[in-house]
């Protein structure tokens, strides 16, 4: 997608016009607003200066690969730095000319004098520390960009900055503090505050002190992914109604003739069930057979003869569930049908930054007594509103949620969402257990 919105252009101009040693900048990208596109275009604009040197990082190799491939720069301009322990077989074909592989078939680092010639180096946040180890001086890079900074652990975010920035280096963080936070399992790390990302800290500093904070935030407000009915709840509850809708109607209206819709205007369905959540032994991962069966029913309908005119393939459908056990049950069912075998099934973390024409969500949780267990172990959709936010904003044209309304409605955010679906005509299955007109 080409840069088209005023907010994107403002962010690019703002970052490019800052003088050396400016305070941190944040590209705040709510769902579907194109934060990575904006970051990539900003880097391209900065490279108009032939003396500019840029380090672009991300917490994962997948995210770093995305930056490098979207930049699409010549091998003498961009170097993709990998850890020497990474399997060379995982190298994307488009980046084969942007790496160095030694005689033993492993990733390698060029000599210092060669490394200094590259205009852009792309790596994970952790691997960026290698650059200091091979002798690259602090301040070599004019800009350090960190994408998906909301998901990065704070210590790994600090590696490229502490190792390679000096007082003249500009740091740009890209992400959304309202979406997925870092994954922290250690009780000690949680106690020490490492659940909060560096991006979130900078964002809070900006919210509390604005100009005095030294942080500049550029909010991307143009949403290019979902039908307005799908993104509306997130817009109101997470983004103060600042998002403006610009998604392509040819995509967002493409499910109007789906046979299971009560009316063509429904873009969010909630199928209410009272299934049983179960687990194997003392595993923290749960599954729900009834919900898994319903997922199968909906996918069969989407790909079946009666909906052939929708022209859907496995690439248009995604299934999200918070528990690996449930994902496993659904995947095993799909493998029995060649049409379904390519459908992506995974946790919400696996769908961050992704989109599908149709998203089906299996919430699994049915036993009220396990809600506290989920909260303690940071599981499910009730544990964190940011996980809920990402879950409901992956769909372009149709969002189908399957779950037990009694369990989900214990959370005020979920109850408000279910009320919206009910009033929008998308409720099916078991009758609603409360008065949807009562304020939450």
SULRAGI-V694113 format. One record per residue. SS is DSSP state (2 for helix, 1 for strand, 0 for the rest). OMEGA is omega in radians with two decimals (none if undefined). Layout:
((SS & OMEGA) (SS & OMEGA))
This chain:
((0 & 3.10) (0 & 3.05) (0 & -3.04) (0 & -3.02) (0 & 3.11) (2 & -3.12) (2 & 3.11) (2 & -3.14) (2 & 3.12) (2 & 3.12) (2 & -3.13) (2 & 3.14) (2 & -3.10) (2 & -3.12) (2 & -3.10) (2 & -3.08) (2 & -3.12) (0 & 3.11) (0 & 3.12) (0 & 3.09) (0 & 3.08) (0 & 3.10) (0 & -3.11) (0 & 3.02) (1 & 3.11) (1 & 2.95) (1 & -3.09) (1 & -3.05) (1 & 3.00) (0 & -3.07) (0 & 3.01) (0 & -3.11) (0 & 3.02) (0 & -3.11) (2 & 3.13) (2 & 3.07) (2 & -3.13) (2 & 3.13) (2 & -3.14) (2 & 3.14) (2 & 3.08) (2 & 3.11) (2 & 3.13) (2 & -3.14) (2 & 3.13) (2 & -3.11) (0 & 3.01) (0 & 3.02) (0 & -3.05) (0 & 3.14) (0 & -3.08) (0 & 3.08) (0 & -3.01) (1 & 2.97) (1 & 3.12) (1 & -3.06) (1 & 3.03) (1 & -3.10) (0 & -3.10) (0 & 3.08) (2 & 3.13) (2 & 3.14) (2 & 3.11) (2 & 3.09) (2 & -3.14) (2 & 3.10) (2 & -3.08) (2 & -3.12) (2 & 3.13) (2 & 3.06) (2 & 3.06) (0 & -3.07) (0 & -3.12) (0 & -3.12) (0 & 3.12) (0 & -3.14) (0 & -3.04) (1 & 3.03) (1 & 3.09) (1 & -3.10) (0 & 3.08) (0 & 2.97) (0 & -3.13) (0 & -3.11) (0 & -3.11) (0 & -3.14) (0 & -3.12) (2 & -3.14) (2 & -3.11) (2 & -3.13) (0 & 3.07) (0 & -3.06) (2 & -3.10) (2 & -3.09) (2 & -3.06) (2 & -3.13) (2 & -3.07) (2 & -3.11) (0 & 3.03) (0 & 3.11) (1 & -3.07) (0 & -3.07) (0 & 3.12) (0 & 3.11) (0 & 3.13) (0 & 3.05) (1 & -3.11) (0 & 3.12) (0 & 3.13) (0 & 3.01) (0 & -3.05) (2 & -3.10) (2 & 3.07) (2 & -3.12) (2 & -3.09) (0 & -3.10) (0 & -3.10) (0 & 3.11) (0 & -3.13) (1 & 2.97) (1 & -3.14) (1 & 3.13) (1 & 2.93) (1 & 3.14) (0 & -3.10) (0 & -3.10) (0 & 3.11) (0 & 3.12) (2 & 3.11) (2 & -3.09) (2 & 3.08) (2 & -3.13) (2 & -3.14) (0 & 3.00) (0 & 3.12) (0 & -3.03) (0 & 3.01) (0 & -3.12) (0 & 3.09) (0 & -3.12) (0 & 3.05) (0 & -3.11) (1 & 2.97) (1 & 3.10) (1 & 3.07) (1 & 3.13) (1 & -3.09) (0 & -3.06) (0 & 3.10) (0 & -3.14) (0 & -3.10) (0 & 3.01) (0 & -3.09) (2 & 3.13) (2 & -3.13) (2 & 3.06) (2 & -3.08) (2 & -3.10) (2 & -3.13) (2 & -3.11) (2 & -3.12) (2 & -3.07) (2 & -2.90) (2 & -3.13) (0 & 2.93) (0 & -3.03) (0 & 3.14) (0 & -3.09) (0 & 3.06) (1 & -3.14) (1 & 3.12) (1 & 3.10) (1 & 3.11) (1 & -3.13) (1 & -3.11) (0 & 3.13) (0 & 3.11) (0 & 3.09) (0 & -2.93) (0 & 3.06) (0 & 3.06) (0 & 3.07) (0 & -3.13) (0 & 3.12) (0 & -3.07) (0 & 3.08) (2 & 3.13) (2 & 3.12) (2 & 3.10) (2 & -3.14) (2 & -3.11) (0 & 3.04) (0 & -3.09) (0 & 3.01) (0 & -3.12) (0 & 3.14) (0 & 3.06) (2 & 3.08) (2 & -3.12) (2 & 3.10) (2 & 3.12) (2 & -3.13) (2 & 3.12) (2 & 3.09) (2 & 3.13) (2 & -3.13) (2 & -3.06) (2 & -3.03) (2 & -3.14) (2 & -3.02) (2 & -3.12) (2 & -3.07) (2 & -3.06) (0 & -3.14) (0 & 3.08) (1 & -3.12) (1 & 3.05) (1 & -3.14) (1 & 3.05) (1 & -2.97) (0 & -3.08) (1 & -3.06) (1 & -3.02) (0 & -2.99) (0 & -2.83) (0 & 2.97) (0 & -3.13) (2 & -3.14) (2 & -3.12) (2 & -3.06) (2 & -3.03) (2 & -3.10) (2 & 3.10) (2 & 3.14) (2 & -3.10) (2 & -3.00) (2 & -3.11) (2 & -2.98) (0 & 3.03) (0 & 3.10) (0 & -3.10) (0 & -3.11) (0 & 3.09) (1 & -2.95) (1 & -3.12) (0 & -3.13) (0 & -3.09) (0 & -3.14) (2 & 3.12) (2 & 3.09) (2 & -3.01) (2 & 3.13) (0 & -2.98) (0 & -3.09) (0 & -3.06) (0 & -3.10) (0 & 3.10) (0 & -2.96) (0 & -3.08) (0 & 3.08) (0 & 3.09) (0 & 3.06) (0 & -3.11) (0 & -3.06) (0 & -3.13) (0 & 3.11) (0 & 3.03) (1 & 3.07) (1 & 2.97) (1 & 3.10) (1 & -3.06) (1 & 3.12) (0 & 3.06) (0 & -3.12) (0 & -3.12) (0 & 3.05) (1 & -3.05) (1 & 3.08) (0 & -3.13) (0 & -3.11) (0 & 3.14) (0 & 3.13) (0 & 3.09) (0 & -3.09) (0 & -3.05) (0 & 3.02) (1 & -3.09) (1 & -3.02) (2 & -3.12) (2 & 3.12) (2 & 3.11) (2 & 3.11) (2 & 3.13) (2 & 3.06) (2 & 3.13) (2 & 3.13) (2 & -3.11) (2 & -3.14) (2 & 3.09) (2 & 3.12) (2 & -3.12) (2 & -3.08) (2 & -3.06) (0 & -3.08) (2 & -3.06) (2 & 3.13) (2 & -3.12) (2 & -3.09) (2 & 3.11) (2 & 3.11) (0 & 3.12) (0 & 2.99) (0 & -3.13) (2 & -3.13) (2 & -3.11) (2 & -3.00) (1 & 3.05) (1 & 3.13) (1 & -3.12) (1 & 3.01) (1 & -3.07) (0 & -3.05) (0 & 3.14) (2 & 3.13) (2 & 3.11) (2 & 3.09) (2 & 3.13) (2 & 3.12) (2 & -3.11) (2 & -3.14) (2 & 3.13) (2 & 3.09) (2 & -3.11) (2 & -3.07) (0 & 3.11) (0 & -3.11) (0 & -3.10) (0 & -3.14) (0 & -3.05) (0 & -2.95) (0 & -3.12) (0 & -3.10) (0 & 3.12) (1 & 3.08) (1 & -3.11) (1 & 3.11) (0 & 3.13) (2 & 3.10) (2 & -3.13) (2 & -3.11) (2 & 3.10) (0 & 3.13) (0 & -3.11) (0 & 3.13) (0 & 3.07) (1 & 3.08) (1 & 3.13) (1 & 3.04) (1 & 3.05) (1 & -3.10) (1 & 3.02) (1 & -3.04) (0 & 3.03) (0 & -2.99) (0 & 3.13) (0 & -3.11) (0 & -3.10) (2 & -3.07) (2 & -3.13) (2 & -3.14) (2 & 3.11) (2 & 3.10) (2 & 3.12) (2 & -3.12) (2 & -3.12) (2 & -3.07) (2 & 3.11) (0 & -3.13) (0 & 3.04) (0 & -3.11) (0 & -3.10) (0 & -3.03) (0 & -3.04) (0 & -3.14) (2 & 3.14) (2 & 3.08) (2 & 3.07) (2 & -3.12) (2 & -3.14) (2 & -3.09) (2 & -3.03) (0 & -3.09) (0 & 3.11) (0 & -3.01) (1 & 3.08) (1 & -3.01) (1 & -3.09) (1 & 3.08) (1 & 3.11) (1 & 3.14) (1 & 3.12) (1 & -3.12) (1 & 3.10) (0 & -3.06) (2 & -3.12) (2 & 3.12) (2 & -3.08) (2 & -3.05) (0 & 3.04) (0 & 3.09) (0 & -3.08) (2 & -3.13) (2 & 3.10) (2 & -3.13) (2 & 3.12) (2 & 3.12) (2 & 3.14) (2 & 3.07) (2 & 3.13) (2 & 3.14) (2 & -3.14) (2 & -3.12) (2 & 3.12) (0 & 3.10) (0 & -3.08) (0 & -3.10) (1 & 3.07) (1 & -3.13) (1 & -3.11) (0 & -3.08) (0 & -3.14) (0 & -3.01) (0 & -3.11) (0 & 3.12) (0 & -3.08) (0 & 3.13) (0 & 3.11) (0 & 3.11) (0 & -3.13) (0 & none))
